[in-house]
């Protein structure tokens, strides 16, 4: 009779070298995207995105969406605001979202 528990416990040493290289590459790819997106979300103070990115594992797909979509749009808006303030000579407005 065959021991089914031994068959279910495969380790990295049971995988062919080419398979190990693929696993290592996928893990490195995922960690690089995860690290960059978490760092950027934390730096931007975006708690909902930080938690979402931390708890999901999409092999870098959602992380890339944040880095190239959401964060890039936010940076573009900030640069446009700075350019307008520079042209008009007005100081940056802080404290109130709308004029009173």
Secondary structure, 3 states (H helix, E strand, C coil): CCCHHHHHCCCHHHCCHHHHHHHHHHHHHHHHHHHHHHHHHHHCCCHHHHHHHHHCCCCCHHHHHHHHHHHHHHHHHHHHHHHHHHHHCCCCCCCCCCCC
